Structures are given as C-alpha cells and as structure tokens.
Amino acid sequence: MYSLDCNYYQAEFPTIGDLIAHIMISGMDPNYEITRNGKGTGEMAIDLIQM
C-alpha cells in the first residue's frame, strides 16, 4: 500500500495514482516522500503531480 512519510497522514492506497489523486483532491502537502508498505520509495509526491 502507498502512503506518505508524514506522521499525521494515515491514508493508504493500492496504487501511486490513487495516492496522487487523493493528495490533489484533499489538498494534502505533496512535499513528502512516497512510501510503499511503510518504506520510502525515494520519490517525492510533488514530482509526480503535473501542473
């Protein structure tokens, strides 16, 4: 499951796409590392958002 390395963000999603969509809809700060099953992926959510 994908989430963010942020102590107050508890949401988890089966795909990175679902995670990014939730970040955009909810207004969550995307300047956090993406995690998969609790381990960092090395990617920042902001880098995957197209402006």
Residue frames relative to the residue before (quaternion, step in Angstrom):
aa qw qx qy qz dx dy dz
M 1.0000 0.0000 0.0000 0.0000 0.00 0.00 0.00
Y 0.3357 -0.7562 0.5382 0.1605 3.54 -1.07 0.84
S 0.0688 0.7716 -0.6272 0.0801 3.52 -1.09 0.83
L 0.4952 -0.6187 0.4983 0.3517 3.56 -1.25 -0.46
D 0.4704 -0.6488 0.5212 0.2935 3.55 -1.20 0.61
C 0.4019 0.6660 -0.4913 0.3919 3.53 0.47 1.33
N 0.4677 -0.7354 0.4112 0.2672 3.58 -0.63 1.09
Y 0.7459 0.3831 -0.2442 0.4870 3.64 1.09 -0.43
Y 0.6059 0.5275 -0.3677 0.4685 3.61 1.24 -0.04
Q 0.0900 -0.8540 0.5124 -0.0048 3.57 -0.32 1.26
A 0.5001 0.6760 -0.4232 0.3374 3.61 1.23 -0.22
E 0.0816 -0.7747 0.6265 0.0265 3.57 -1.14 0.77
F 0.1081 -0.8061 0.5817 0.0097 3.55 -1.06 0.82
P 0.5524 -0.6454 0.4176 0.3225 3.60 -1.11 0.64
T 0.7867 0.1875 -0.1213 0.5756 3.62 1.18 -0.42
I 0.5987 -0.5437 0.4411 0.3892 3.55 -1.27 0.42
G 0.6103 0.5713 -0.3445 0.4272 3.58 1.02 -0.76
D 0.6549 0.4968 -0.3043 0.4813 3.57 0.98 -0.85
L 0.6286 0.5308 -0.3261 0.4655 3.59 1.02 -0.80
I 0.6764 0.4897 -0.2936 0.4652 3.59 0.82 -0.98
A 0.6329 0.5283 -0.3321 0.4584 3.59 0.97 -0.83
H 0.6662 0.4957 -0.3056 0.4660 3.60 0.93 -0.86
I 0.6178 0.5398 -0.3416 0.4586 3.60 0.99 -0.78
M 0.6858 0.4876 -0.2844 0.4593 3.57 0.90 -0.93
I 0.6851 0.4825 -0.2840 0.4661 3.60 0.93 -0.86
S 0.7397 0.4427 -0.2300 0.4517 3.57 0.89 -0.96
G 0.4311 -0.7014 0.4664 0.3235 3.59 1.16 -0.49
M 0.3126 0.7574 -0.5066 0.2685 3.57 1.26 0.37
D 0.5327 -0.6138 0.4821 0.3271 3.57 -1.10 0.76
P 0.2722 -0.8052 0.5049 0.1505 3.64 -0.58 1.08
N 0.5269 0.6538 -0.4005 0.3668 3.60 1.26 0.11
Y 0.5107 0.5832 -0.4483 0.4450 3.53 0.86 1.10
E 0.5448 -0.6083 0.4687 0.3368 3.54 -1.22 0.55
I 0.4304 -0.6659 0.5472 0.2681 3.54 -1.10 0.76
T 0.1553 -0.7753 0.6053 0.0913 3.55 -1.06 0.79
R 0.1479 -0.7407 0.6448 0.1167 3.53 -1.24 0.52
N 0.8290 -0.0865 -0.0154 0.5523 3.54 -0.59 1.22
G 0.7489 -0.4391 0.2028 0.4530 3.55 1.00 0.95
K 0.6829 0.4454 -0.2889 0.5018 3.61 1.23 -0.08
G 0.5459 -0.6496 0.4325 0.3050 3.56 -0.97 0.89
T 0.3317 -0.7506 0.5422 0.1807 3.55 -1.07 0.81
G 0.5053 -0.6474 0.4260 0.3796 3.58 1.24 -0.33
E 0.6519 0.4827 -0.3094 0.4963 3.59 1.29 -0.06
M 0.3113 -0.7165 0.5934 0.1939 3.53 -1.09 0.79
A 0.5660 -0.6201 0.4234 0.3403 3.57 -0.98 0.85
I 0.6173 0.5735 -0.3479 0.4111 3.61 0.96 -0.80
D 0.6430 0.5470 -0.3198 0.4302 3.59 1.08 -0.69
L 0.7085 0.4490 -0.2537 0.4818 3.59 1.21 -0.41
I 0.5863 0.5583 -0.3689 0.4565 3.57 1.30 -0.01
Q 0.2574 -0.7636 0.5762 0.1364 3.55 -0.78 1.08
M 0.2280 -0.7875 0.5637 0.1008 3.53 -0.78 1.07
